[in-house]
Amino acid sequence: MNSTTSDSHAAYFAFRDQLLGPLRTTVLTGRQLCEAGRLIYGSPEGLSLYGIPAPEMEARGIQLLGRTAIECSIDSYSAAVADAVADLCTVSPEDCGAMVVDLFCGSGNVGFHLGRRLDLPVYASELDLVVHDTTRNNLGLIGSTVELHLLDYRDLLGKLPARSDHDTYVVEPPWGSAFTAAGLDLIRTSPPVPEILDDIRRSRDGRPCLVAIKTNDRIAHDSLARSFTGAQHLRSITPTPTLPHGANMDFHLYRLGEN
Ligand SMILES: C[S@@+](CC[C@H](N)C(=O)[O-])C[C@H]1O[C@@H](n2cnc3c(N)ncnc32)[C@H](O)[C@@H]1O
């Protein structure tokens, strides 16, 4: 790594601390959004949600909180997940009445892309009022049909019995203290991933479905495989890294089977 790259990584980690700390619930300015794009993804345009790159967000009324700028799954990642799910569907999802459920929706961008790519209804839950309100603002501005609820994910699951074996659940809970130098421990997210998967299974009376999960690129204690014991791994998506190993995002698709 040359000194310019390591300087920019140091600047990223400093800015990340700001976004998850003092700027956590602050709506970022256009300038801050561009800075986030540059430091995380290598260019201001790299931070792009709902098809809108950071340099255009402020003028178009898109609001992003500090925490969501770090936690969100950008357009290129979300579109890759949606393409993979579409590729795995053996029947046309709209023909089987399937749904997409974005359980920890944050910006709502993953559900937005899945719904658009698969032409399916999307239901989303977000528990934090400030995140919910900014996402509601954004989805309204882009004319999205994502049905957003200010709810705990368990309450959303309680409202949505299984519709199809092609129902797809997006599982991106906060990492919090589960993310350490050893990597991401999915058994220690809040809530733990195995608990979320059990909640999904229960809400469906065991009927099969797809699950898309975001991790970082260093998994601690084999916790991804352990969380998905008994499920079928279908695909992993590894975007080109923009940060040092251990700080980038990966995505994984699983089929939860009948139990
Ligand atoms: C990692 S972020 C999700 C990022 C999102 N996928 C995106 O692309 O922006 C996790 C989100 O889950 C929300 N959350 C935390 N606990 C929740 C719960 N029990 N039910 C619903 N949402 C929750 C947090 O407020 C946060 O916005």
The ligand as a Tripos MOL2 file, in Angstrom:
@<TRIPOS>MOLECULE
LIG
   27    29     1     0     0
SMALL
NO_CHARGES

@<TRIPOS>ATOM
      1 C1        -27.2480   -1.9590    8.8150 C.3       1 LIG1
      2 S1        -28.6200   -0.8890    8.7870 S.3       1 LIG1
      3 C2        -29.4370   -1.4010    7.3320 C.3       1 LIG1
      4 C3        -28.8780   -0.7940    6.0880 C.3       1 LIG1
      5 C4        -29.7790   -0.9030    4.9110 C.3       1 LIG1
      6 N1        -29.8500   -2.2460    4.3860 N.3       1 LIG1
      7 C5        -29.4170    0.0930    3.8310 C.2       1 LIG1
      8 O1        -29.1030   -0.3210    2.7000 O.co2     1 LIG1
      9 O2        -29.4590    1.2930    4.1200 O.co2     1 LIG1
     10 C6        -29.6790   -1.5290   10.0520 C.3       1 LIG1
     11 C7        -30.9570   -0.7320   10.2560 C.3       1 LIG1
     12 O3        -31.8410   -1.5380   11.0650 O.3       1 LIG1
     13 C8        -32.5370   -0.6930   11.9450 C.3       1 LIG1
     14 N2        -33.0110   -1.5500   13.0760 N.ar      1 LIG1
     15 C9        -32.3370   -1.9130   14.1970 C.ar      1 LIG1
     16 N3        -33.0580   -2.7760   14.9460 N.ar      1 LIG1
     17 C10       -34.2210   -2.9740   14.2750 C.ar      1 LIG1
     18 C11       -35.3720   -3.7720   14.5230 C.ar      1 LIG1
     19 N4        -35.4620   -4.5300   15.6310 N.pl3     1 LIG1
     20 N5        -36.3760   -3.7590   13.6150 N.ar      1 LIG1
     21 C12       -36.2890   -2.9920   12.4940 C.ar      1 LIG1
     22 N6        -35.2160   -2.1920   12.2110 N.ar      1 LIG1
     23 C13       -34.1970   -2.1890   13.0760 C.ar      1 LIG1
     24 C14       -31.5090    0.3550   12.3320 C.3       1 LIG1
     25 O4        -32.1420    1.5120   12.8440 O.3       1 LIG1
     26 C15       -30.7680    0.5750   11.0150 C.3       1 LIG1
     27 O5        -31.3180    1.6270   10.2720 O.3       1 LIG1
@<TRIPOS>BOND
     1     1     2 1
     2     2     3 1
     3     2    10 1
     4     3     4 1
     5     4     5 1
     6     5     6 1
     7     5     7 1
     8     7     8 2
     9     7     9 1
    10    10    11 1
    11    11    12 1
    12    11    26 1
    13    12    13 1
    14    13    14 1
    15    13    24 1
    16    14    15 ar
    17    14    23 ar
    18    15    16 ar
    19    16    17 ar
    20    17    18 ar
    21    17    23 ar
    22    18    19 1
    23    18    20 ar
    24    20    21 ar
    25    21    22 ar
    26    22    23 ar
    27    24    25 1
    28    24    26 1
    29    26    27 1
@<TRIPOS>SUBSTRUCTURE
     1 LIG1         1 GROUP 0 **** ****
